[in-house]
Amino acid sequence: MNNVNKESVIRDFLAQKTAAVVGVSRSGKELSNYVFAALQKAGIRTYPVNPHIQMIGGEFCFPDLSELPERPDFVVVMVPPSQSLGVVEEAIRQHIRRVWVHQGATAPAVAEKCRAAGVSLVDGECLLMYLSPVTGGHKFHRWVRTLVGQMPR
C-alpha cells in the first residue's frame, strides 16, 4: 500500500465511532492500555478485550469480540504475533470490517486473510503515531518518519 492509500485508510479508521482493543494488559501499564485510553480520549467508544481479566481501569473487560455489547467499527490487535491471526479470524466471524494490527503484533498470514475477507487493514503501524494529538516520543518518531518519507502524506 502506498503512502497516499495508507493515509486514506488510517483517516477512515480514526473517523469511526467505536473500537475494541484486543490485548489490554492487566498491569494497566502496557502500550495496549495507552492505546485504549487514547482512543477513549479521542471520543471513540472503546471496549477492552482480554479473556484473562474482568476489569481494567474500572471498566468491564470482555473475554472476546463475540461478547461485546455492539459490533465495533474497528479492532486494534495488540497481542503476540502468534495470536494475531486468531484475533483477525474472530473479527471476520463477527463481521468487523476494519482491523488495525498494531506494531509488534503482525503475523505473515494476517494480510492475506484480511484481503480474502474484504477487511480493511492497517498492519504494523503504531496507532499513537496518528491519533491526535500526537504527543511525547510518538511526536518525535512521527517527525523523524516524516523527514525520511515514511509517513503517509
Secondary structure as UniProt FT lines:
FT   HELIX           3..14
FT   STRAND          18..22
FT   TURN            26..27
FT   HELIX           31..41
FT   TURN            42..43
FT   STRAND          45..49
FT   TURN            51..52
FT   STRAND          55..56
FT   TURN            57..58
FT   STRAND          59..60
FT   HELIX           65..67
FT   STRAND          74..77
FT   HELIX           81..93
FT   TURN            94..95
FT   STRAND          98..102
FT   TURN            103..104
FT   HELIX           108..117
FT   STRAND          120..125
FT   HELIX           127..129
FT   HELIX           136..147
FT   TURN            148..149
//
